[in-house]
Amino acid sequence: MGTYTPKAARERGERFVNSWAENSPTNRWAGMTLEDFRAKKTAIEDVEDQIEASKAHTKALTIQRDNMNKSFMEDCDYVARDVEGDREFGPDSALYSGFGYIRKSERKRGGRRSAAPNGEQT
């Protein structure tokens, strides 16, 4: 017995149900009635519906989380700028450094660029 994708299994099950219903609706095959067979098929479809609903819910939650993260990162930027501009703390404070920024006193000073051999600056 091969492996079937959900779509292929659904299509195959539909063919079986239709043919069984049309050609021998009262017979039992493999120990099942047509109604037993339909019940199994319906149970699978119910699980597929739950999976689709779960995917949609997960997508909605992911969008909500991403929007919340964007807003929170903007808040982080506002807090950092506020601390940077504060007279008591400022850009050289441990608080500012703790946010992950380089303190003003630890920044490397940019020197004059040396001239390239062709006279252009690098």
Summary of the structure (lengths in Angstrom):
residues: 122
radius of gyration: 33.4
end to end distance: 68.3
largest distance: 95.3
contacts: 234
relative contact order: 0.05
helix: 63%
strand: 3%
